[in-house]
Amino acid sequence: MEAAGLVARADSVNNVFGRQPGGSAPWLLVGSHTDTVLAGGRLDGAFGVMAALEACRALSDAGHPAAPKVEVVSFHDEEGAAGGGGLSGSRALLRDPHVDELGGYLEIHIEQGPVLESEGRELGVVEGIVGIRRLNVRMEGEANHAGTTPYAARRDAGAAAAKLAWQVRDILHGVDPTMVGNAGVIGFEPGSPNVVPGGATLVVEVRSLSEQSVERACEAVHAAAKAAADDFRCRAMVEPGLVIEPVHMDPRFIETLVSVCERNGRPWRMMSSGAGHDAGALAARLPAGMLFVPSRGGISHSPLEHTDDRLLVQGAQALLNAIVEMTDPLVFDPTRN
Amino acid sequence: MEAAGLVARADSVNNVFGRQPGGSAPWLLVGSHTDTVLAGGRLDGAFGVMAALEACRALSDAGHPAAPKVEVVSFHDEEGAAGGGGLSGSRALLRDPHVDELGGYLEIHIEQGPVLESEGRELGVVEGIVGIRRLNVRMEGEANHAGTTPYAARRDAGAAAAKLAWQVRDILHGVDPTMVGNAGVIGFEPGSPNVVPGGATLVVEVRSLSEQSVERACEAVHAAAKAAADDFRCRAMVEPGLVIEPVHMDPRFIETLVSVCERNGRPWRMMSSGAGHDAGALAARLPAGMLFVPSRGGISHSPLEHTDDRLLVQGAQALLNAIVEMTDPLVFDPTRN
């Protein structure tokens, strides 16, 4: 940051901020995070910090009036690998007086999914970050000898849990074809090849930007769990687990990002983010906006994470254009803060 | 055994034998095992040893000519809790010269399943002990972020394995409605609520007295594994695991036990044993026969294991009657040995 002519500081949780000397609040905060997961790649989220820094340097070099209105940030521990549970830097900023000196937050990030690449699109404007609901499903049946117990006498909790795990895709498709979910964890008890499972556990996760879709999906999973349990003479218990509400990006920021993408002339789309981001945490206090660039093969959190330089540069250019528009008083209205 | 007037000895692996003094080979071996599982019940298989001992004592007390033709046995470590892998006592006898002094093996045991009780039957004549085949199924897909990866782009190994686990009951029912199987062990990798499983493992077990049913079931599980994998764009690998061939009881022993049950006058049935027994091991060298008494609630390997005294006594009486018939030279033909 100092090499780019910015004055840099770290706050108490090690978020690093930098801005051109001589500006005054409110600043448009632009950035992402530089931490990553264990055995991660080089782009999530360092690309967003580098793009912000590069945009800021370009504005400074050009003596552009937007330059002193921008603050670059590298958030601490977005991924949680440092033990803070994830998003700990951006959440700490929500409780820091500095948040009152900010007029909004803008972030560019790799998509971490295959949508943009598979559709041949080069930029994504994020409408919002999906809500997540986890359901901890437990099936209770009766453990029995797998050789001596006829099917008619069984209460096979494993088969009931397996039926539900298999059905998650179709259940969600029936509720909202744009939403996603997962059955990523399953276990049978006692877990022996020759014992009919007496108990089974399964974690079902559902995600959507639509709170209504999340609600309806949870109801449908409940009903399917009960039907699967009935099919195998078991009892289904469905307990709510993790709840993360959907977060919507600021409509004026979205509008600005859309006009930037339109003028850019390359294929782009509106989309929701299926993963969490610092922009999601900050949206609780600040108008926030987000851009995506494609991820090759949809791969992220891996050393194979890659986006072609051309697309990274184009993304940084779009970020720069958005900064210029947003720091125009007509778009970026400090009185809103 | 000595209190019952028998001469007792233990062999090198701690099988305990007892017989009336003065008899000569060949003997009809009658018994079961006195070891049990950890936290097991009092009947599997001690009931079979006690019934044999009681039958032998009754014959001795009556001065019956069958008495010196019987040897009572308590086999060592049938369950494997002592670390021998199960059936280690009866398998050791197969390699012991003493086996050549035996004309056959007769065993009474609790059913360990609910069939006799649920049908109101009081005795079971075992036709044979089912064969077991285990298939180790592995589904290979691709681990992906469960929020950013649309369903169309997924290769969900967990869903494929779950579909197969759910289908086992119907697959086997389609092959042979009398056979049973199990999916008792399953695991998803990496096993995280927010990661689409890239790998999954499942153990499928099938059991039948019919070798043909076992074969056809394994083929059907193979085909279903492949179809489930295709459904989720995964690859299925099915490796053979444990193989235990079906064992048939001796036809003449079966015939004798049937006539004993018929004369007994109470409801009985022919049946296969879904669990392994010493009689199954010994059938490799000796003509063998087995009787079952009901297990309350089908429960076994549990302190709740129970059979009413009336049924235990009736079973021991049937065993005695069978011993008398089998030691008649017309049925129990030493030249066969």
HADDOCK unambig.tbl for C-alpha pairs under 7 A between the chains (distance, minus, plus):
assign (segid A and resid 112 and name CA) (segid B and resid 148 and name CA) 6.23 0.50 0.50
assign (segid A and resid 113 and name CA) (segid B and resid 148 and name CA) 4.66 0.50 0.50
assign (segid A and resid 113 and name CA) (segid B and resid 149 and name CA) 5.23 0.50 0.50
assign (segid A and resid 114 and name CA) (segid B and resid 149 and name CA) 6.55 0.50 0.50
assign (segid A and resid 146 and name CA) (segid B and resid 181 and name CA) 6.56 0.50 0.50
assign (segid A and resid 146 and name CA) (segid B and resid 182 and name CA) 6.07 0.50 0.50
assign (segid A and resid 147 and name CA) (segid B and resid 180 and name CA) 6.65 0.50 0.50
assign (segid A and resid 147 and name CA) (segid B and resid 207 and name CA) 6.77 0.50 0.50
assign (segid A and resid 147 and name CA) (segid B and resid 274 and name CA) 4.07 0.50 0.50
assign (segid A and resid 147 and name CA) (segid B and resid 275 and name CA) 5.48 0.50 0.50
assign (segid A and resid 148 and name CA) (segid B and resid 112 and name CA) 6.24 0.50 0.50
assign (segid A and resid 148 and name CA) (segid B and resid 113 and name CA) 4.66 0.50 0.50
assign (segid A and resid 148 and name CA) (segid B and resid 273 and name CA) 6.84 0.50 0.50
assign (segid A and resid 148 and name CA) (segid B and resid 274 and name CA) 4.47 0.50 0.50
assign (segid A and resid 148 and name CA) (segid B and resid 275 and name CA) 6.07 0.50 0.50
assign (segid A and resid 149 and name CA) (segid B and resid 113 and name CA) 5.24 0.50 0.50
assign (segid A and resid 149 and name CA) (segid B and resid 114 and name CA) 6.55 0.50 0.50
assign (segid A and resid 150 and name CA) (segid B and resid 180 and name CA) 6.57 0.50 0.50
assign (segid A and resid 151 and name CA) (segid B and resid 180 and name CA) 6.88 0.50 0.50
assign (segid A and resid 159 and name CA) (segid B and resid 165 and name CA) 6.11 0.50 0.50
assign (segid A and resid 159 and name CA) (segid B and resid 166 and name CA) 4.70 0.50 0.50
assign (segid A and resid 162 and name CA) (segid B and resid 162 and name CA) 4.45 0.50 0.50
assign (segid A and resid 162 and name CA) (segid B and resid 163 and name CA) 6.48 0.50 0.50
assign (segid A and resid 162 and name CA) (segid B and resid 165 and name CA) 6.05 0.50 0.50
assign (segid A and resid 162 and name CA) (segid B and resid 166 and name CA) 5.33 0.50 0.50
assign (segid A and resid 163 and name CA) (segid B and resid 162 and name CA) 6.49 0.50 0.50
assign (segid A and resid 163 and name CA) (segid B and resid 163 and name CA) 6.37 0.50 0.50
assign (segid A and resid 163 and name CA) (segid B and resid 166 and name CA) 5.12 0.50 0.50
assign (segid A and resid 165 and name CA) (segid B and resid 159 and name CA) 6.09 0.50 0.50
assign (segid A and resid 165 and name CA) (segid B and resid 162 and name CA) 6.05 0.50 0.50
assign (segid A and resid 166 and name CA) (segid B and resid 159 and name CA) 4.71 0.50 0.50
assign (segid A and resid 166 and name CA) (segid B and resid 162 and name CA) 5.33 0.50 0.50
assign (segid A and resid 166 and name CA) (segid B and resid 163 and name CA) 5.12 0.50 0.50
assign (segid A and resid 180 and name CA) (segid B and resid 147 and name CA) 6.64 0.50 0.50
assign (segid A and resid 180 and name CA) (segid B and resid 150 and name CA) 6.56 0.50 0.50
assign (segid A and resid 180 and name CA) (segid B and resid 151 and name CA) 6.88 0.50 0.50
assign (segid A and resid 181 and name CA) (segid B and resid 146 and name CA) 6.56 0.50 0.50
assign (segid A and resid 182 and name CA) (segid B and resid 146 and name CA) 6.06 0.50 0.50
assign (segid A and resid 182 and name CA) (segid B and resid 193 and name CA) 6.92 0.50 0.50
assign (segid A and resid 182 and name CA) (segid B and resid 194 and name CA) 6.81 0.50 0.50
assign (segid A and resid 182 and name CA) (segid B and resid 196 and name CA) 6.31 0.50 0.50
assign (segid A and resid 183 and name CA) (segid B and resid 193 and name CA) 6.55 0.50 0.50
assign (segid A and resid 184 and name CA) (segid B and resid 158 and name CA) 7.00 0.50 0.50
assign (segid A and resid 184 and name CA) (segid B and resid 188 and name CA) 6.63 0.50 0.50
assign (segid A and resid 184 and name CA) (segid B and resid 191 and name CA) 5.50 0.50 0.50
assign (segid A and resid 184 and name CA) (segid B and resid 192 and name CA) 5.26 0.50 0.50
assign (segid A and resid 184 and name CA) (segid B and resid 193 and name CA) 4.55 0.50 0.50
assign (segid A and resid 184 and name CA) (segid B and resid 194 and name CA) 6.51 0.50 0.50
assign (segid A and resid 184 and name CA) (segid B and resid 195 and name CA) 5.96 0.50 0.50
assign (segid A and resid 184 and name CA) (segid B and resid 196 and name CA) 5.80 0.50 0.50
assign (segid A and resid 184 and name CA) (segid B and resid 197 and name CA) 5.72 0.50 0.50
assign (segid A and resid 185 and name CA) (segid B and resid 188 and name CA) 6.12 0.50 0.50
assign (segid A and resid 185 and name CA) (segid B and resid 191 and name CA) 4.83 0.50 0.50
assign (segid A and resid 185 and name CA) (segid B and resid 192 and name CA) 5.73 0.50 0.50
assign (segid A and resid 185 and name CA) (segid B and resid 193 and name CA) 5.74 0.50 0.50
assign (segid A and resid 186 and name CA) (segid B and resid 187 and name CA) 6.32 0.50 0.50
assign (segid A and resid 186 and name CA) (segid B and resid 188 and name CA) 6.58 0.50 0.50
assign (segid A and resid 187 and name CA) (segid B and resid 186 and name CA) 6.33 0.50 0.50
assign (segid A and resid 187 and name CA) (segid B and resid 187 and name CA) 6.43 0.50 0.50
assign (segid A and resid 188 and name CA) (segid B and resid 184 and name CA) 6.65 0.50 0.50
assign (segid A and resid 188 and name CA) (segid B and resid 185 and name CA) 6.13 0.50 0.50
assign (segid A and resid 188 and name CA) (segid B and resid 186 and name CA) 6.60 0.50 0.50
assign (segid A and resid 191 and name CA) (segid B and resid 184 and name CA) 5.49 0.50 0.50
assign (segid A and resid 191 and name CA) (segid B and resid 185 and name CA) 4.82 0.50 0.50
assign (segid A and resid 192 and name CA) (segid B and resid 184 and name CA) 5.26 0.50 0.50
assign (segid A and resid 192 and name CA) (segid B and resid 185 and name CA) 5.72 0.50 0.50
assign (segid A and resid 193 and name CA) (segid B and resid 182 and name CA) 6.93 0.50 0.50
assign (segid A and resid 193 and name CA) (segid B and resid 183 and name CA) 6.55 0.50 0.50
assign (segid A and resid 193 and name CA) (segid B and resid 184 and name CA) 4.55 0.50 0.50
assign (segid A and resid 193 and name CA) (segid B and resid 185 and name CA) 5.75 0.50 0.50
assign (segid A and resid 193 and name CA) (segid B and resid 203 and name CA) 6.18 0.50 0.50
assign (segid A and resid 193 and name CA) (segid B and resid 205 and name CA) 6.63 0.50 0.50
assign (segid A and resid 194 and name CA) (segid B and resid 182 and name CA) 6.80 0.50 0.50
assign (segid A and resid 194 and name CA) (segid B and resid 184 and name CA) 6.51 0.50 0.50
assign (segid A and resid 195 and name CA) (segid B and resid 184 and name CA) 5.96 0.50 0.50
assign (segid A and resid 196 and name CA) (segid B and resid 182 and name CA) 6.32 0.50 0.50
assign (segid A and resid 196 and name CA) (segid B and resid 184 and name CA) 5.80 0.50 0.50
assign (segid A and resid 197 and name CA) (segid B and resid 184 and name CA) 5.72 0.50 0.50
assign (segid A and resid 203 and name CA) (segid B and resid 193 and name CA) 6.17 0.50 0.50
assign (segid A and resid 205 and name CA) (segid B and resid 193 and name CA) 6.63 0.50 0.50
assign (segid A and resid 207 and name CA) (segid B and resid 147 and name CA) 6.75 0.50 0.50
assign (segid A and resid 273 and name CA) (segid B and resid 148 and name CA) 6.82 0.50 0.50
assign (segid A and resid 274 and name CA) (segid B and resid 147 and name CA) 4.05 0.50 0.50
assign (segid A and resid 274 and name CA) (segid B and resid 148 and name CA) 4.46 0.50 0.50
assign (segid A and resid 275 and name CA) (segid B and resid 147 and name CA) 5.44 0.50 0.50
assign (segid A and resid 275 and name CA) (segid B and resid 148 and name CA) 6.06 0.50 0.50
